Amino acid sequence: MSNSPGRALRSLCGALLLLLAAALLAAPTAAARPQASARAQAAAPVPASTLTEVTGFGTNPSNLKMYVYAPATVTAHPAVLVAVHWCGGSGSDMYSGTEYARLADQYGFVIVYPSVTRSSKCFDVASPQALTRGGGSDPVGIKSMVDWVTAAYAADTSRVFATGISSGAMMTNVLLGDYPDVFAAGAAFSGVPFACFATTDGSEWNSACSGGTVIHTAQEWGALVRGAYPGYTGTRPRMQVWHGTEDDVLRYANFGEEIKQWTNVQGVSQTPSATDSPASGWTRTRYGGTGDQAPVEAISLQGVGHNLYAWGMAARALTFFGLDASGPAPQPEPGSCRVTATTSAWSTGLTASVTLTNTGTTTVNGWQLGFTLPSGQTITNGWGATYAPASGAVTATNATYNATLAPNASVTIGYQANHTGNSATPGAFTLNGAACTKS
C-alpha cells in the first residue's frame, strides 16, 4: 500500500504521454521559414504573414512541396487561392514574384504555393495520370494541399481558386478540369488548354501544343475536360485566360483554343458578350455574361511575349474571382424573387416580357436571371439586359441602369425570339443562382 501513490503518479504520467503523442500525430505538421515562436505556432495552423512550408499534408505521389501564406487577419471561413509557379520556378518564387500575398493581407484569404521538386521544375500537365481526377501525379498532391488548408482554417469550400503562370497556367487548366467540384474559378497567364500537352511516352513536353498546332473543335476540347471526371454534372469553374500575341514559347493560337474549350465547358457562345480595352494594347472579351464574373474572360496583350505577367494583373484576377472584398457577395435566398413572364407569338416568332421582383429583405446589387428557353426558341434581340447564349440555358445580365433592385422593387426586361412551334415562356427562373417563384 505504501507504493500506491507512486504507482498512481507513474500511471498518470504514462497516460499523459500517450495523449500528448496522439495529439502530435493528429496535428498538421508545419515548419516555418524563418522559425516562428512557439506562441505564434500555437495561435494558428501556420505563423501569420510568413511563408511557411507544410509537410505531411496528405497524399503526394510526385513529392511536391507545399508552402502556405496566411495573413495576420484571416477572415472567418476564408477563401483559398492556389498560386502555381512557372517552369524553373518554385513556390517561394511565386510568393516573392507576385503580389498575391499583399492582396491576401488586404482581403484575408489564404494562399497555397505548390512547389515542384523534379529536376525540370515544371508541373506535370502531360501524363495520363495528371489528366484524370485522382489519377496521381501533381494534381493529387495539390488537391491534398487544398484539403489541408480548408480543414486547418475552416475555409469556405465554395471559394477555392487557382491561378498560375506558364507551367502554372497549364496546371490551372488541369486543376479545373480534374477537380471541377473543388475550384470555383481559375486565372491562367500564358497557358494552354486542358490536355493540349498530353503525352503517352513519359515526356513532359509537347512541341505540337507549344507550337500552337494542336487544334480542335470547341466540342472536342470540352469533351477532353469532361472526360477527366466522367459522370460529373455539377457546376463548372469559371475561367480567365491571358496571352501575349508574340508568345514564342506557348504560341498565341493556344489562347483561342482555351477560349473554345472553356466556353464549351460552360455551355456559352463563342461570340463575345462584351469587348473592351481595359489598358493600352489589351483586348478583353467576355463570354456568357458582361460583368466582372462572366463565365469566361479572355485578355489578349498586343505585342507582348511569353513573360506577360506584370504587377497589377493579380488584382484583376481577384476581381474575376470576386475576392477583392471581405467576402462573397450576398446571394438571395430561394423564394426571395418572383418572376412574371408572358409571350406574344406569331407564326415563327415571339416577343417575351419578363418582370423580376425582389421579394427579399436585402437589396440586390447586380443580378443575373437564369432560365432555359423551350426547345426550338432562339433569341434574336433583347432589351433591358444582355442575353447569352441565344438558346438553351440563357443568362440575362443586368444593364448598367437597372443593376440595383431594392426590396419589393421590380424590373421588366424582354426579348424577341424565333420558334419552331413552341412559343411558351421558360418554365423556371433563378436570380443569381437562387430559385424564384413564377406567377
Backbone torsions as a table, in degrees:
resi	resn	phi	psi	omega
1	MET	NA	-29.1	-177.8
2	SER	-65.9	-23.2	-179.7
3	ASN	-91.5	-4.0	-173.9
4	SER	-62.1	-38.9	177.1
5	PRO	-61.6	-40.8	179.5
6	GLY	-65.1	-41.3	178.1
7	ARG	-63.6	-40.6	178.9
8	ALA	-62.7	-41.4	-179.8
9	LEU	-65.0	-41.6	178.6
10	ARG	-63.6	-39.5	179.0
11	SER	-64.4	-41.2	179.1
12	LEU	-64.4	-43.7	179.1
13	CYS	-61.9	-41.0	179.3
14	GLY	-62.8	-41.4	179.3
15	ALA	-64.5	-41.3	179.3
16	LEU	-64.0	-39.3	178.2
17	LEU	-63.9	-40.8	178.5
18	LEU	-64.0	-42.1	178.0
19	LEU	-63.1	-41.6	179.7
20	LEU	-64.5	-41.4	179.0
21	ALA	-63.3	-42.1	179.5
22	ALA	-63.6	-39.9	179.9
23	ALA	-65.2	-39.4	-179.9
24	LEU	-66.6	-37.9	179.1
25	LEU	-67.9	-33.9	-177.1
26	ALA	-80.6	-21.6	-173.8
27	ALA	-76.5	146.3	173.0
28	PRO	-60.7	141.5	-178.3
29	THR	-95.3	127.3	179.4
30	ALA	-140.2	138.4	175.3
31	ALA	-125.4	115.0	-174.9
32	ALA	-81.0	146.8	172.1
33	ARG	-130.8	108.8	-0.3
34	PRO	-71.7	170.1	-177.2
35	GLN	-62.1	130.3	178.6
36	ALA	-93.3	163.1	179.2
37	SER	-71.5	158.0	178.6
38	ALA	-60.6	-36.6	179.4
39	ARG	-64.0	-42.1	179.9
40	ALA	-65.7	-40.6	-179.6
41	GLN	-64.9	-33.4	-179.7
42	ALA	-74.1	-23.7	-173.5
43	ALA	-79.9	-24.7	-175.3
44	ALA	-153.1	162.0	179.2
45	PRO	-56.6	-38.0	172.7
46	VAL	-134.2	157.5	178.9
47	PRO	-60.1	140.8	-178.8
48	ALA	-69.5	144.5	172.8
49	SER	57.4	30.7	-179.6
50	THR	-137.0	128.2	174.7
51	LEU	-67.2	122.5	-169.7
52	THR	-126.1	130.2	173.2
53	GLU	-83.0	132.4	178.0
54	VAL	-112.8	131.0	177.8
55	THR	-117.7	164.8	179.1
56	GLY	63.6	36.1	-173.1
57	PHE	-87.9	-5.9	179.0
58	GLY	137.8	-165.5	-178.1
59	THR	-58.3	129.8	-172.0
60	ASN	-150.1	71.7	-170.4
61	PRO	-63.4	-22.7	-177.0
62	SER	-110.4	15.8	172.3
63	ASN	59.5	40.7	173.4
64	LEU	-68.6	154.8	168.6
65	LYS	-96.8	151.3	-179.8
66	MET	-121.5	127.1	173.6
67	TYR	-120.5	143.7	-178.5
68	VAL	-127.7	139.4	170.9
69	TYR	-123.2	121.7	175.5
70	ALA	-121.5	127.8	-179.2
71	PRO	-69.2	169.4	179.8
72	ALA	-62.0	-35.2	177.9
73	THR	-118.1	99.5	177.3
74	VAL	-90.0	131.3	179.2
75	THR	-66.7	157.2	174.0
76	ALA	-62.0	133.3	-178.0
77	HIS	48.2	64.5	-171.5
78	PRO	-71.0	162.3	168.0
79	ALA	-75.3	160.6	178.8
80	VAL	-125.8	132.4	176.8
81	LEU	-118.0	127.3	173.2
82	VAL	-98.2	118.2	-177.0
83	ALA	-113.0	115.3	-166.3
84	VAL	-109.8	128.5	-172.6
85	HIS	-78.7	173.5	-178.6
86	TRP	-89.9	169.1	174.7
87	CYS	-58.1	133.0	-179.6
88	GLY	85.3	-7.4	-179.2
89	GLY	-96.3	-164.6	-179.8
90	SER	-153.9	171.3	176.3
91	GLY	-60.4	-39.4	179.0
92	SER	-69.3	-31.7	175.4
93	ASP	-66.0	-40.9	178.8
94	MET	-64.8	-36.8	177.4
95	TYR	-63.6	-48.1	-174.8
96	SER	-82.8	-22.3	-175.1
97	GLY	-95.4	0.3	178.0
98	THR	-133.4	167.8	-176.9
99	GLU	-100.9	16.5	-177.9
100	TYR	-61.2	-38.6	-179.5
101	ALA	-64.0	-41.3	177.7
102	ARG	-62.1	-39.3	178.8
103	LEU	-69.1	-34.1	175.4
104	ALA	-63.2	-38.4	175.7
105	ASP	-58.7	-35.5	-176.8
106	GLN	-78.4	-37.9	-170.3
107	TYR	-113.3	-7.5	169.6
108	GLY	85.2	15.7	177.1
109	PHE	-92.2	168.1	-178.0
110	VAL	-109.3	141.0	-176.7
111	ILE	-115.4	136.3	170.3
112	VAL	-106.8	129.2	175.9
113	TYR	-115.9	95.8	175.3
114	PRO	-68.1	151.8	-177.5
115	SER	-140.5	125.6	-178.0
116	VAL	-76.4	141.3	175.8
117	THR	-109.6	-14.8	177.5
118	ARG	-64.1	160.9	-169.5
119	SER	-62.7	-32.3	-178.2
120	SER	-71.1	-22.2	-173.6
121	LYS	57.9	26.3	175.6
122	CYS	-109.4	146.7	176.9
123	PHE	-77.6	147.9	177.7
124	ASP	-79.3	106.9	176.1
125	VAL	-121.3	15.4	-170.8
126	ALA	-118.0	-31.7	-172.1
127	SER	-74.6	154.7	175.0
128	PRO	-58.1	-32.0	179.1
129	GLN	-65.4	-41.4	-178.4
130	ALA	-68.4	-27.0	-173.2
131	LEU	-97.4	17.9	178.3
132	THR	-131.1	133.9	177.6
133	ARG	-57.0	124.3	179.1
134	GLY	70.1	12.7	-174.9
135	GLY	-77.4	-18.2	-178.9
136	GLY	122.6	-172.2	177.1
137	SER	65.3	-158.1	-168.4
138	ASP	-59.6	-43.0	-177.0
139	PRO	-58.8	-34.1	179.4
140	VAL	-65.8	-43.2	177.7
141	GLY	-62.5	-41.5	179.6
142	ILE	-66.4	-38.9	175.9
143	LYS	-60.7	-38.9	176.9
144	SER	-63.2	-37.4	177.5
145	MET	-62.9	-43.7	178.7
146	VAL	-61.7	-43.1	179.8
147	ASP	-61.4	-40.9	-179.8
148	TRP	-62.2	-47.2	-177.3
149	VAL	-67.6	-42.8	-178.9
150	THR	-63.9	-34.8	177.3
151	ALA	-73.1	-43.1	-175.8
152	ALA	-67.0	-33.6	-175.6
153	TYR	-111.8	8.7	-175.7
154	ALA	48.7	46.4	-173.4
155	ALA	-70.5	160.5	178.1
156	ASP	-79.2	106.8	-175.7
157	THR	-69.8	-10.8	175.7
158	SER	-86.7	-3.6	-179.5
159	ARG	-127.8	61.6	174.3
160	VAL	-112.5	128.7	-172.0
161	PHE	-131.2	160.0	178.0
162	ALA	-132.8	143.2	174.1
163	THR	-145.9	154.1	179.8
164	GLY	-165.7	165.3	-178.4
165	ILE	-121.2	128.2	177.4
166	SER	59.2	-112.7	176.2
167	SER	-56.0	-36.7	176.8
168	GLY	-67.7	-31.8	175.5
169	ALA	-68.8	-40.0	175.9
170	MET	-62.9	-41.3	178.0
171	MET	-66.5	-33.4	175.8
172	THR	-58.9	-45.6	175.5
173	ASN	-58.9	-42.3	-178.4
174	VAL	-67.0	-44.5	-179.3
175	LEU	-60.7	-41.9	179.9
176	LEU	-68.2	-30.1	176.6
177	GLY	-75.4	-44.3	-178.3
178	ASP	-72.3	-36.8	-171.3
179	TYR	-128.5	63.9	179.8
180	PRO	-67.5	-17.9	178.2
181	ASP	-86.2	-6.7	-178.9
182	VAL	-103.0	-44.2	-173.2
183	PHE	-100.2	134.1	179.1
184	ALA	-86.0	-28.7	-178.6
185	ALA	-167.6	164.3	176.8
186	GLY	-141.8	159.9	175.2
187	ALA	-134.5	116.5	-173.7
188	ALA	-113.7	117.9	-179.5
189	PHE	-101.2	108.3	179.0
190	SER	64.3	62.9	-179.8
191	GLY	-121.3	-162.8	176.7
192	VAL	-138.8	164.5	-179.5
193	PRO	-63.8	160.8	172.0
194	PHE	-55.8	130.5	176.3
195	ALA	74.0	0.1	176.8
196	CYS	-62.6	-34.3	-177.1
197	PHE	-88.4	7.9	-173.5
198	ALA	-56.1	134.3	174.2
199	THR	-136.9	160.6	178.6
200	THR	-123.6	1.7	-177.0
201	ASP	-105.5	12.5	179.5
202	GLY	86.8	-4.6	-179.7
203	SER	-73.0	144.3	176.7
204	GLU	-88.4	-10.6	-172.2
205	TRP	-119.3	138.1	177.5
206	ASN	-123.0	102.2	-174.4
207	SER	-66.5	-34.0	179.7
208	ALA	-63.6	-43.0	179.2
209	CYS	-68.2	-48.9	-178.7
210	SER	-60.0	-32.2	179.2
211	GLY	-80.4	-2.4	176.6
212	GLY	78.4	22.1	-177.6
213	THR	-104.8	2.2	174.3
214	VAL	-88.5	106.4	-174.5
215	ILE	-121.1	131.6	176.3
216	HIS	-135.0	165.0	169.4
217	THR	-72.8	162.5	177.8
218	ALA	-59.0	-40.7	179.7
219	GLN	-63.0	-42.1	179.4
220	GLU	-64.3	-43.5	178.2
221	TRP	-63.0	-44.4	-179.9
222	GLY	-62.5	-37.0	179.6
223	ALA	-64.2	-33.7	177.3
224	LEU	-63.4	-41.6	176.9
225	VAL	-65.2	-48.7	-178.1
226	ARG	-62.8	-29.6	179.4
227	GLY	-70.4	-16.7	178.9
228	ALA	-70.3	-25.9	-178.8
229	TYR	-140.4	73.9	-175.7
230	PRO	-59.1	138.1	177.1
231	GLY	89.1	-8.5	179.7
232	TYR	-70.9	130.3	-178.1
233	THR	-125.0	8.9	-177.7
234	GLY	-81.0	-171.3	180.0
235	THR	-65.0	140.1	178.2
236	ARG	-98.8	146.9	-179.2
237	PRO	-64.8	146.6	171.5
238	ARG	-76.6	156.0	-176.5
239	MET	-135.6	135.3	172.1
240	GLN	-116.6	127.9	-179.6
241	VAL	-123.5	142.5	179.7
242	TRP	-125.8	142.8	177.0
243	HIS	-159.6	144.1	174.6
244	GLY	-93.2	140.4	-176.7
245	THR	-66.9	-21.2	-178.3
246	GLU	-106.1	23.6	179.0
247	ASP	-63.3	118.3	-178.8
248	ASP	-106.7	8.8	176.2
249	VAL	-106.0	-51.7	173.2
250	LEU	-121.8	96.6	-166.6
251	ARG	-55.9	154.0	-172.6
252	TYR	-59.8	-24.6	178.5
253	ALA	-58.0	-27.7	179.3
254	ASN	-63.8	-27.4	178.1
255	PHE	-60.9	-49.4	179.1
256	GLY	-64.2	-35.1	178.9
257	GLU	-69.5	-36.3	174.5
258	GLU	-61.7	-42.9	179.1
259	ILE	-60.9	-45.2	178.0
260	LYS	-58.3	-44.0	-176.9
261	GLN	-64.7	-51.4	-171.5
262	TRP	-78.8	-26.4	171.4
263	THR	-67.0	-37.1	177.4
264	ASN	-67.1	-43.4	178.3
265	VAL	-60.1	-39.3	179.6
266	GLN	-78.7	-14.0	-178.6
267	GLY	72.1	34.1	179.5
268	VAL	-119.4	164.9	-177.1
269	SER	-68.2	148.4	173.3
270	GLN	-79.0	-5.4	175.1
271	THR	-84.9	124.4	-176.4
272	PRO	-58.3	140.1	171.8
273	SER	-81.5	-23.4	179.8
274	ALA	-155.6	145.7	177.2
275	THR	-137.6	131.3	176.3
276	ASP	-151.4	-177.3	-179.8
277	SER	-131.6	90.2	-175.8
278	PRO	-70.6	-15.0	176.6
279	ALA	-151.9	160.5	-178.1
280	SER	-58.2	127.2	179.4
281	GLY	84.3	-1.3	179.5
282	TRP	-99.8	141.6	168.9
283	THR	-123.9	119.4	179.7
284	ARG	-110.3	128.5	175.6
285	THR	-120.2	141.3	178.8
286	ARG	-122.3	141.7	-172.7
287	TYR	-126.2	132.3	179.3
288	GLY	79.6	4.3	180.0
289	GLY	174.4	164.0	-176.2
290	THR	-113.1	-7.5	-175.9
291	GLY	-86.8	-175.6	-177.4
292	ASP	-67.4	-20.9	178.5
293	GLN	-114.8	47.3	175.6
294	ALA	-62.8	157.0	178.6
295	PRO	-56.1	-39.9	177.5
296	VAL	-137.1	134.8	176.5
297	GLU	-131.6	136.5	-177.4
298	ALA	-132.3	132.0	180.0
299	ILE	-122.0	117.9	178.6
300	SER	-103.6	132.1	-177.4
301	LEU	-112.0	110.1	-176.1
302	GLN	-66.0	128.5	174.8
303	GLY	74.8	10.2	-177.2
304	VAL	-102.4	142.2	-178.9
305	GLY	-88.7	-158.0	-173.8
306	HIS	-66.6	-39.4	-177.3
307	ASN	-83.7	67.5	-172.9
308	LEU	-85.6	-20.1	-172.5
309	TYR	-61.8	131.4	179.0
310	ALA	-138.6	155.9	179.4
311	TRP	-55.8	132.5	-178.1
312	GLY	108.9	-24.0	-179.3
313	MET	-70.7	-32.4	179.0
314	ALA	-60.2	-38.0	179.2
315	ALA	-62.9	-36.0	178.0
316	ARG	-69.1	-36.2	175.5
317	ALA	-64.0	-41.3	178.8
318	LEU	-62.8	-36.7	176.0
319	THR	-62.3	-42.0	177.6
320	PHE	-62.4	-40.1	178.8
321	PHE	-71.5	-26.4	-172.0
322	GLY	86.0	21.2	-177.8
323	LEU	-93.7	-4.3	-178.6
324	ASP	-85.7	47.8	176.4
325	ALA	-156.9	171.9	-176.7
326	SER	-71.3	-14.2	-179.3
327	GLY	-174.8	179.4	-179.5
328	PRO	-67.8	149.4	178.1
329	ALA	-61.4	136.9	-179.9
330	PRO	-61.4	135.3	-178.9
331	GLN	-106.8	145.6	178.9
332	PRO	-66.7	147.1	175.9
333	GLU	-77.4	151.1	176.3
334	PRO	-53.1	136.0	179.5
335	GLY	87.3	0.5	-179.5
336	SER	-93.5	19.1	175.1
337	CYS	-145.5	152.5	179.5
338	ARG	-133.1	139.2	179.9
339	VAL	-125.1	132.2	171.3
340	THR	-115.7	125.7	-176.1
341	ALA	-132.1	136.6	176.5
342	THR	-136.3	155.0	175.3
343	THR	-128.3	151.5	171.9
344	SER	-125.7	115.6	-168.1
345	ALA	-115.3	156.3	167.2
346	TRP	-132.4	-167.0	-167.1
347	SER	-51.6	-49.8	-176.9
348	THR	-126.0	7.6	-176.9
349	GLY	-142.4	172.9	179.2
350	LEU	-159.4	160.4	166.2
351	THR	-120.7	144.6	-179.3
352	ALA	-123.8	140.7	173.8
353	SER	-117.3	127.5	-176.2
354	VAL	-126.7	121.5	177.2
355	THR	-110.4	122.3	179.5
356	LEU	-105.7	128.6	179.0
357	THR	-120.9	131.6	175.2
358	ASN	-84.2	105.3	-179.1
359	THR	-96.7	7.2	178.7
360	GLY	-85.4	-172.8	-176.6
361	THR	-105.8	-1.0	179.4
362	THR	-122.2	152.5	179.6
363	THR	-73.2	138.4	175.0
364	VAL	-96.3	118.6	178.7
365	ASN	-107.3	96.2	-175.7
366	GLY	92.6	120.9	-177.1
367	TRP	-134.9	150.2	171.3
368	GLN	-129.7	121.9	-179.2
369	LEU	-101.1	116.1	-178.8
370	GLY	-100.5	141.5	176.4
371	PHE	-162.1	161.4	178.1
372	THR	-113.0	122.0	178.7
373	LEU	-69.0	141.9	173.5
374	PRO	-57.8	152.6	-178.7
375	SER	-55.1	134.5	178.2
376	GLY	93.4	-7.0	178.8
377	GLN	-94.8	138.7	177.7
378	THR	-138.3	124.0	-179.5
379	ILE	-72.2	131.6	177.8
380	THR	-104.5	-28.0	172.4
381	ASN	-165.0	166.1	-179.0
382	GLY	-154.6	172.1	-179.4
383	TRP	-143.4	151.6	179.6
384	GLY	83.1	-9.3	-178.7
385	ALA	-164.1	168.5	171.9
386	THR	-102.8	130.6	-173.5
387	TYR	-112.2	129.2	176.7
388	ALA	-157.7	140.6	-12.2
389	PRO	-72.3	-171.8	-174.5
390	ALA	-83.0	-14.1	-179.6
391	SER	-145.9	170.7	-179.7
392	GLY	72.7	-137.7	179.1
393	ALA	-78.1	110.2	-172.6
394	VAL	-106.6	144.4	170.7
395	THR	-118.0	123.5	174.3
396	ALA	-99.8	117.0	-177.0
397	THR	-104.4	136.7	-174.3
398	ASN	-54.0	152.4	167.8
399	ALA	-82.4	168.6	-178.6
400	THR	-61.5	-39.2	-173.2
401	TYR	-78.9	-13.5	-177.1
402	ASN	-126.0	26.2	-174.5
403	ALA	-71.3	-24.2	-175.2
404	THR	-102.2	127.5	177.3
405	LEU	-122.6	106.4	176.7
406	ALA	-72.4	163.2	174.8
407	PRO	-53.2	132.5	-179.8
408	ASN	72.7	2.7	177.3
409	ALA	-83.8	156.0	-179.0
410	SER	-130.4	156.9	172.6
411	VAL	-138.2	138.4	179.0
412	THR	-112.7	127.5	178.0
413	ILE	-125.3	173.6	180.0
414	GLY	-162.0	167.2	178.0
415	TYR	-151.4	158.9	173.2
416	GLN	-111.0	140.3	-176.5
417	ALA	-144.2	153.0	167.4
418	ASN	-86.4	154.9	175.3
419	HIS	-145.4	163.2	-179.3
420	THR	-113.7	22.6	178.4
421	GLY	135.1	-27.4	179.0
422	ASN	-101.9	109.2	-177.7
423	SER	-108.1	22.5	-176.9
424	ALA	-72.9	163.5	173.3
425	THR	-79.8	160.7	174.0
426	PRO	-57.7	150.1	-174.8
427	GLY	-81.2	-23.5	-175.9
428	ALA	-152.3	156.2	-178.9
429	PHE	-136.6	150.3	173.2
430	THR	-128.4	144.1	175.4
431	LEU	-110.5	114.1	-177.4
432	ASN	49.2	38.4	176.5
433	GLY	92.4	-11.8	-178.6
434	ALA	-98.6	137.0	-176.1
435	ALA	-66.7	139.2	175.6
436	CYS	-104.7	156.0	169.2
437	THR	-82.0	148.6	-179.9
438	LYS	-115.8	131.3	-180.0
439	SER	-122.4	NA	NA
